[in-house]
Amino acid sequence: MAAVLDTIDATRCPLCGEQNRCAMEVARETGEPQAPCWCMAADFRNAPLAAVPQETRGKACICARCAAGTPVES
């Protein structure tokens, strides 16, 4: 399990792989204060949270598109 945790990129959405633009992660990584993250005002009612892989739960944020439940364009 440790090997899996070492490969998680906290800056990428675990559902689609796009950048999640998490201000809290940027603040943690850089030590620089950030404006409030987009997720603080987001509506997660349509987010497919059950689809987030177990190994990334609590370790990588989903992106705004996935939070809105907008499907990935093919």
Jmol script that loads the backbone (N, CA, C; Angstrom):
load data "model"
ATOM      1  N   MET A   1       0.815  -1.187   0.000  1.00  0.00           N
ATOM      2  CA  MET A   1       0.000   0.000   0.000  1.00  0.00           C
ATOM      3  C   MET A   1       0.860   1.254   0.000  1.00  0.00           C
ATOM      4  N   ALA A   2       1.993   1.252   0.676  1.00  0.00           N
ATOM      5  CA  ALA A   2       2.863   2.428   0.727  1.00  0.00           C
ATOM      6  C   ALA A   2       3.305   2.852  -0.662  1.00  0.00           C
ATOM      7  N   ALA A   3       3.571   1.893  -1.553  1.00  0.00           N
ATOM      8  CA  ALA A   3       3.989   2.230  -2.915  1.00  0.00           C
ATOM      9  C   ALA A   3       2.889   2.982  -3.639  1.00  0.00           C
ATOM     10  N   VAL A   4       1.638   2.601  -3.433  1.00  0.00           N
ATOM     11  CA  VAL A   4       0.519   3.296  -4.064  1.00  0.00           C
ATOM     12  C   VAL A   4       0.437   4.721  -3.546  1.00  0.00           C
ATOM     13  N   LEU A   5       0.558   4.905  -2.239  1.00  0.00           N
ATOM     14  CA  LEU A   5       0.466   6.233  -1.654  1.00  0.00           C
ATOM     15  C   LEU A   5       1.584   7.137  -2.144  1.00  0.00           C
ATOM     16  N   ASP A   6       2.753   6.582  -2.421  1.00  0.00           N
ATOM     17  CA  ASP A   6       3.871   7.371  -2.916  1.00  0.00           C
ATOM     18  C   ASP A   6       3.626   7.887  -4.330  1.00  0.00           C
ATOM     19  N   THR A   7       2.731   7.260  -5.086  1.00  0.00           N
ATOM     20  CA  THR A   7       2.506   7.647  -6.472  1.00  0.00           C
ATOM     21  C   THR A   7       1.308   8.573  -6.647  1.00  0.00           C
ATOM     22  N   ILE A   8       0.593   8.886  -5.582  1.00  0.00           N
ATOM     23  CA  ILE A   8      -0.575   9.763  -5.687  1.00  0.00           C
ATOM     24  C   ILE A   8      -0.101  11.197  -5.904  1.00  0.00           C
ATOM     25  N   ASP A   9      -0.623  11.824  -6.940  1.00  0.00           N
ATOM     26  CA  ASP A   9      -0.316  13.223  -7.232  1.00  0.00           C
ATOM     27  C   ASP A   9      -1.464  14.062  -6.684  1.00  0.00           C
ATOM     28  N   ALA A  10      -1.259  14.731  -5.568  1.00  0.00           N
ATOM     29  CA  ALA A  10      -2.308  15.497  -4.899  1.00  0.00           C
ATOM     30  C   ALA A  10      -2.765  16.701  -5.717  1.00  0.00           C
ATOM     31  N   THR A  11      -2.043  17.055  -6.791  1.00  0.00           N
ATOM     32  CA  THR A  11      -2.438  18.192  -7.623  1.00  0.00           C
ATOM     33  C   THR A  11      -3.357  17.777  -8.760  1.00  0.00           C
ATOM     34  N   ARG A  12      -3.616  16.477  -8.896  1.00  0.00           N
ATOM     35  CA  ARG A  12      -4.447  15.953  -9.996  1.00  0.00           C
ATOM     36  C   ARG A  12      -5.714  15.314  -9.465  1.00  0.00           C
ATOM     37  N   CYS A  13      -6.793  15.478 -10.197  1.00  0.00           N
ATOM     38  CA  CYS A  13      -8.077  14.883  -9.851  1.00  0.00           C
ATOM     39  C   CYS A  13      -7.980  13.362  -9.978  1.00  0.00           C
ATOM     40  N   PRO A  14      -8.366  12.613  -8.952  1.00  0.00           N
ATOM     41  CA  PRO A  14      -8.281  11.159  -9.032  1.00  0.00           C
ATOM     42  C   PRO A  14      -9.324  10.534  -9.960  1.00  0.00           C
ATOM     43  N   LEU A  15     -10.288  11.337 -10.442  1.00  0.00           N
ATOM     44  CA  LEU A  15     -11.303  10.817 -11.356  1.00  0.00           C
ATOM     45  C   LEU A  15     -10.922  10.997 -12.819  1.00  0.00           C
ATOM     46  N   CYS A  16     -10.427  12.203 -13.172  1.00  0.00           N
ATOM     47  CA  CYS A  16     -10.136  12.461 -14.586  1.00  0.00           C
ATOM     48  C   CYS A  16      -8.657  12.708 -14.873  1.00  0.00           C
ATOM     49  N   GLY A  17      -7.850  12.980 -13.832  1.00  0.00           N
ATOM     50  CA  GLY A  17      -6.424  13.207 -14.017  1.00  0.00           C
ATOM     51  C   GLY A  17      -6.046  14.640 -14.336  1.00  0.00           C
ATOM     52  N   GLU A  18      -7.033  15.517 -14.470  1.00  0.00           N
ATOM     53  CA  GLU A  18      -6.733  16.926 -14.743  1.00  0.00           C
ATOM     54  C   GLU A  18      -6.283  17.612 -13.453  1.00  0.00           C
ATOM     55  N   GLN A  19      -5.676  18.786 -13.578  1.00  0.00           N
ATOM     56  CA  GLN A  19      -5.259  19.538 -12.394  1.00  0.00           C
ATOM     57  C   GLN A  19      -6.495  19.903 -11.580  1.00  0.00           C
ATOM     58  N   ASN A  20      -6.416  19.735 -10.266  1.00  0.00           N
ATOM     59  CA  ASN A  20      -7.565  20.043  -9.424  1.00  0.00           C
ATOM     60  C   ASN A  20      -7.553  21.480  -8.914  1.00  0.00           C
ATOM     61  N   ARG A  21      -6.441  22.169  -9.085  1.00  0.00           N
ATOM     62  CA  ARG A  21      -6.291  23.568  -8.681  1.00  0.00           C
ATOM     63  C   ARG A  21      -6.672  23.779  -7.216  1.00  0.00           C
ATOM     64  N   CYS A  22      -6.229  22.888  -6.361  1.00  0.00           N
ATOM     65  CA  CYS A  22      -6.522  22.947  -4.932  1.00  0.00           C
ATOM     66  C   CYS A  22      -5.614  23.965  -4.256  1.00  0.00           C
ATOM     67  N   ALA A  23      -6.191  25.069  -3.803  1.00  0.00           N
ATOM     68  CA  ALA A  23      -5.408  26.118  -3.150  1.00  0.00           C
ATOM     69  C   ALA A  23      -4.814  25.626  -1.839  1.00  0.00           C
ATOM     70  N   MET A  24      -5.505  24.721  -1.180  1.00  0.00           N
ATOM     71  CA  MET A  24      -4.976  24.193   0.084  1.00  0.00           C
ATOM     72  C   MET A  24      -3.733  23.349  -0.157  1.00  0.00           C
ATOM     73  N   GLU A  25      -3.692  22.605  -1.250  1.00  0.00           N
ATOM     74  CA  GLU A  25      -2.511  21.809  -1.590  1.00  0.00           C
ATOM     75  C   GLU A  25      -1.350  22.728  -1.982  1.00  0.00           C
ATOM     76  N   VAL A  26      -1.652  23.794  -2.730  1.00  0.00           N
ATOM     77  CA  VAL A  26      -0.612  24.758  -3.110  1.00  0.00           C
ATOM     78  C   VAL A  26      -0.018  25.389  -1.848  1.00  0.00           C
ATOM     79  N   ALA A  27      -0.863  25.765  -0.895  1.00  0.00           N
ATOM     80  CA  ALA A  27      -0.377  26.357   0.356  1.00  0.00           C
ATOM     81  C   ALA A  27       0.481  25.359   1.126  1.00  0.00           C
ATOM     82  N   ARG A  28       0.069  24.097   1.159  1.00  0.00           N
ATOM     83  CA  ARG A  28       0.839  23.072   1.865  1.00  0.00           C
ATOM     84  C   ARG A  28       2.199  22.861   1.206  1.00  0.00           C
ATOM     85  N   GLU A  29       2.218  22.817  -0.115  1.00  0.00           N
ATOM     86  CA  GLU A  29       3.457  22.570  -0.860  1.00  0.00           C
ATOM     87  C   GLU A  29       4.424  23.751  -0.795  1.00  0.00           C
ATOM     88  N   THR A  30       3.891  24.970  -0.907  1.00  0.00           N
ATOM     89  CA  THR A  30       4.757  26.140  -1.008  1.00  0.00           C
ATOM     90  C   THR A  30       4.968  26.868   0.312  1.00  0.00           C
ATOM     91  N   GLY A  31       4.059  26.663   1.259  1.00  0.00           N
ATOM     92  CA  GLY A  31       4.117  27.416   2.503  1.00  0.00           C
ATOM     93  C   GLY A  31       3.587  28.828   2.356  1.00  0.00           C
ATOM     94  N   GLU A  32       3.113  29.157   1.179  1.00  0.00           N
ATOM     95  CA  GLU A  32       2.573  30.489   0.898  1.00  0.00           C
ATOM     96  C   GLU A  32       1.057  30.490   1.078  1.00  0.00           C
ATOM     97  N   PRO A  33       0.522  31.473   1.812  1.00  0.00           N
ATOM     98  CA  PRO A  33      -0.938  31.560   1.962  1.00  0.00           C
ATOM     99  C   PRO A  33      -1.600  31.746   0.601  1.00  0.00           C
ATOM    100  N   GLN A  34      -2.769  31.164   0.448  1.00  0.00           N
ATOM    101  CA  GLN A  34      -3.527  31.248  -0.796  1.00  0.00           C
ATOM    102  C   GLN A  34      -4.911  31.815  -0.499  1.00  0.00           C
ATOM    103  N   ALA A  35      -5.546  32.314  -1.526  1.00  0.00           N
ATOM    104  CA  ALA A  35      -6.950  32.716  -1.398  1.00  0.00           C
ATOM    105  C   ALA A  35      -7.766  31.455  -1.117  1.00  0.00           C
ATOM    106  N   PRO A  36      -8.974  31.589  -0.578  1.00  0.00           N
ATOM    107  CA  PRO A  36      -9.783  30.390  -0.326  1.00  0.00           C
ATOM    108  C   PRO A  36      -9.931  29.537  -1.589  1.00  0.00           C
ATOM    109  N   CYS A  37      -9.879  28.240  -1.406  1.00  0.00           N
ATOM    110  CA  CYS A  37      -9.972  27.304  -2.522  1.00  0.00           C
ATOM    111  C   CYS A  37     -11.373  27.353  -3.150  1.00  0.00           C
ATOM    112  N   TRP A  38     -11.440  27.073  -4.449  1.00  0.00           N
ATOM    113  CA  TRP A  38     -12.711  27.043  -5.166  1.00  0.00           C
ATOM    114  C   TRP A  38     -13.695  26.083  -4.499  1.00  0.00           C
ATOM    115  N   CYS A  39     -13.183  25.047  -3.858  1.00  0.00           N
ATOM    116  CA  CYS A  39     -14.063  24.021  -3.292  1.00  0.00           C
ATOM    117  C   CYS A  39     -14.863  24.518  -2.097  1.00  0.00           C
ATOM    118  N   MET A  40     -14.419  25.609  -1.485  1.00  0.00           N
ATOM    119  CA  MET A  40     -15.135  26.125  -0.319  1.00  0.00           C
ATOM    120  C   MET A  40     -16.520  26.649  -0.693  1.00  0.00           C
ATOM    121  N   ALA A  41     -16.719  27.027  -1.945  1.00  0.00           N
ATOM    122  CA  ALA A  41     -18.012  27.538  -2.393  1.00  0.00           C
ATOM    123  C   ALA A  41     -18.677  26.609  -3.419  1.00  0.00           C
ATOM    124  N   ALA A  42     -18.086  25.450  -3.649  1.00  0.00           N
ATOM    125  CA  ALA A  42     -18.594  24.533  -4.679  1.00  0.00           C
ATOM    126  C   ALA A  42     -19.791  23.729  -4.186  1.00  0.00           C
ATOM    127  N   ASP A  43     -20.621  23.352  -5.137  1.00  0.00           N
ATOM    128  CA  ASP A  43     -21.779  22.487  -4.886  1.00  0.00           C
ATOM    129  C   ASP A  43     -21.379  21.080  -5.320  1.00  0.00           C
ATOM    130  N   PHE A  44     -21.276  20.163  -4.398  1.00  0.00           N
ATOM    131  CA  PHE A  44     -20.821  18.806  -4.676  1.00  0.00           C
ATOM    132  C   PHE A  44     -21.977  17.814  -4.832  1.00  0.00           C
ATOM    133  N   ARG A  45     -23.213  18.308  -4.920  1.00  0.00           N
ATOM    134  CA  ARG A  45     -24.369  17.395  -4.994  1.00  0.00           C
ATOM    135  C   ARG A  45     -24.312  16.431  -6.170  1.00  0.00           C
ATOM    136  N   ASN A  46     -23.751  16.853  -7.281  1.00  0.00           N
ATOM    137  CA  ASN A  46     -23.701  15.995  -8.473  1.00  0.00           C
ATOM    138  C   ASN A  46     -22.354  15.292  -8.651  1.00  0.00           C
ATOM    139  N   ALA A  47     -21.469  15.454  -7.692  1.00  0.00           N
ATOM    140  CA  ALA A  47     -20.135  14.850  -7.785  1.00  0.00           C
ATOM    141  C   ALA A  47     -20.216  13.337  -7.597  1.00  0.00           C
ATOM    142  N   PRO A  48     -19.537  12.600  -8.468  1.00  0.00           N
ATOM    143  CA  PRO A  48     -19.533  11.131  -8.356  1.00  0.00           C
ATOM    144  C   PRO A  48     -18.511  10.652  -7.322  1.00  0.00           C
ATOM    145  N   LEU A  49     -18.719  11.048  -6.075  1.00  0.00           N
ATOM    146  CA  LEU A  49     -17.722  10.777  -5.029  1.00  0.00           C
ATOM    147  C   LEU A  49     -17.500   9.287  -4.795  1.00  0.00           C
ATOM    148  N   ALA A  50     -18.509   8.470  -5.037  1.00  0.00           N
ATOM    149  CA  ALA A  50     -18.346   7.013  -4.853  1.00  0.00           C
ATOM    150  C   ALA A  50     -17.337   6.444  -5.841  1.00  0.00           C
ATOM    151  N   ALA A  51     -17.082   7.158  -6.937  1.00  0.00           N
ATOM    152  CA  ALA A  51     -16.149   6.681  -7.957  1.00  0.00           C
ATOM    153  C   ALA A  51     -14.683   7.016  -7.633  1.00  0.00           C
ATOM    154  N   VAL A  52     -14.452   7.829  -6.604  1.00  0.00           N
ATOM    155  CA  VAL A  52     -13.071   8.176  -6.236  1.00  0.00           C
ATOM    156  C   VAL A  52     -12.397   6.904  -5.709  1.00  0.00           C
ATOM    157  N   PRO A  53     -11.264   6.531  -6.294  1.00  0.00           N
ATOM    158  CA  PRO A  53     -10.563   5.327  -5.836  1.00  0.00           C
ATOM    159  C   PRO A  53     -10.237   5.398  -4.344  1.00  0.00           C
ATOM    160  N   GLN A  54     -10.450   4.315  -3.654  1.00  0.00           N
ATOM    161  CA  GLN A  54     -10.243   4.248  -2.205  1.00  0.00           C
ATOM    162  C   GLN A  54      -8.857   4.751  -1.798  1.00  0.00           C
ATOM    163  N   GLU A  55      -7.832   4.385  -2.564  1.00  0.00           N
ATOM    164  CA  GLU A  55      -6.464   4.754  -2.185  1.00  0.00           C
ATOM    165  C   GLU A  55      -6.179   6.246  -2.300  1.00  0.00           C
ATOM    166  N   THR A  56      -7.035   7.004  -2.998  1.00  0.00           N
ATOM    167  CA  THR A  56      -6.809   8.447  -3.125  1.00  0.00           C
ATOM    168  C   THR A  56      -7.731   9.268  -2.232  1.00  0.00           C
ATOM    169  N   ARG A  57      -8.688   8.630  -1.572  1.00  0.00           N
ATOM    170  CA  ARG A  57      -9.630   9.364  -0.721  1.00  0.00           C
ATOM    171  C   ARG A  57      -8.882  10.040   0.422  1.00  0.00           C
ATOM    172  N   GLY A  58      -9.122  11.336   0.549  1.00  0.00           N
ATOM    173  CA  GLY A  58      -8.459  12.109   1.587  1.00  0.00           C
ATOM    174  C   GLY A  58      -7.026  12.491   1.255  1.00  0.00           C
ATOM    175  N   LYS A  59      -6.585  12.155   0.038  1.00  0.00           N
ATOM    176  CA  LYS A  59      -5.195  12.434  -0.355  1.00  0.00           C
ATOM    177  C   LYS A  59      -5.095  13.267  -1.624  1.00  0.00           C
ATOM    178  N   ALA A  60      -6.162  13.305  -2.433  1.00  0.00           N
ATOM    179  CA  ALA A  60      -6.169  14.096  -3.661  1.00  0.00           C
ATOM    180  C   ALA A  60      -7.592  14.601  -3.902  1.00  0.00           C
ATOM    181  N   CYS A  61      -7.725  15.885  -4.160  1.00  0.00           N
ATOM    182  CA  CYS A  61      -9.031  16.499  -4.393  1.00  0.00           C
ATOM    183  C   CYS A  61      -9.503  16.265  -5.820  1.00  0.00           C
ATOM    184  N   ILE A  62     -10.818  16.188  -5.981  1.00  0.00           N
ATOM    185  CA  ILE A  62     -11.354  16.129  -7.339  1.00  0.00           C
ATOM    186  C   ILE A  62     -11.346  17.547  -7.905  1.00  0.00           C
ATOM    187  N   CYS A  63     -11.466  17.663  -9.212  1.00  0.00           N
ATOM    188  CA  CYS A  63     -11.451  18.978  -9.868  1.00  0.00           C
ATOM    189  C   CYS A  63     -12.859  19.576  -9.892  1.00  0.00           C
ATOM    190  N   ALA A  64     -12.960  20.839 -10.250  1.00  0.00           N
ATOM    191  CA  ALA A  64     -14.246  21.540 -10.278  1.00  0.00           C
ATOM    192  C   ALA A  64     -15.213  20.890 -11.266  1.00  0.00           C
ATOM    193  N   ARG A  65     -14.712  20.428 -12.407  1.00  0.00           N
ATOM    194  CA  ARG A  65     -15.584  19.796 -13.400  1.00  0.00           C
ATOM    195  C   ARG A  65     -16.184  18.515 -12.847  1.00  0.00           C
ATOM    196  N   CYS A  66     -15.367  17.688 -12.240  1.00  0.00           N
ATOM    197  CA  CYS A  66     -15.870  16.437 -11.658  1.00  0.00           C
ATOM    198  C   CYS A  66     -16.779  16.727 -10.460  1.00  0.00           C
ATOM    199  N   ALA A  67     -16.448  17.761  -9.682  1.00  0.00           N
ATOM    200  CA  ALA A  67     -17.290  18.132  -8.551  1.00  0.00           C
ATOM    201  C   ALA A  67     -18.691  18.512  -9.008  1.00  0.00           C
ATOM    202  N   ALA A  68     -18.770  19.128 -10.187  1.00  0.00           N
ATOM    203  CA  ALA A  68     -20.063  19.528 -10.741  1.00  0.00           C
ATOM    204  C   ALA A  68     -20.784  18.363 -11.397  1.00  0.00           C
ATOM    205  N   GLY A  69     -20.102  17.236 -11.552  1.00  0.00           N
ATOM    206  CA  GLY A  69     -20.718  16.081 -12.188  1.00  0.00           C
ATOM    207  C   GLY A  69     -20.751  16.170 -13.698  1.00  0.00           C
ATOM    208  N   THR A  70     -19.907  17.027 -14.257  1.00  0.00           N
ATOM    209  CA  THR A  70     -19.832  17.189 -15.707  1.00  0.00           C
ATOM    210  C   THR A  70     -18.983  16.061 -16.295  1.00  0.00           C
ATOM    211  N   PRO A  71     -19.554  15.275 -17.208  1.00  0.00           N
ATOM    212  CA  PRO A  71     -18.785  14.155 -17.769  1.00  0.00           C
ATOM    213  C   PRO A  71     -17.576  14.604 -18.556  1.00  0.00           C
ATOM    214  N   VAL A  72     -16.575  13.745 -18.593  1.00  0.00           N
ATOM    215  CA  VAL A  72     -15.366  13.990 -19.381  1.00  0.00           C
ATOM    216  C   VAL A  72     -15.746  13.921 -20.848  1.00  0.00           C
ATOM    217  N   GLU A  73     -15.315  14.913 -21.625  1.00  0.00           N
ATOM    218  CA  GLU A  73     -15.579  14.897 -23.073  1.00  0.00           C
ATOM    219  C   GLU A  73     -14.688  13.866 -23.740  1.00  0.00           C
ATOM    220  N   SER A  74     -15.271  13.098 -24.671  1.00  0.00           N
ATOM    221  CA  SER A  74     -14.448  12.107 -25.369  1.00  0.00           C
ATOM    222  C   SER A  74     -13.916  12.609 -26.667  1.00  0.00           C
TER     223      SER A  74
END
end "model"
wireframe off; spacefill off
backbone 0.3
color backbone group
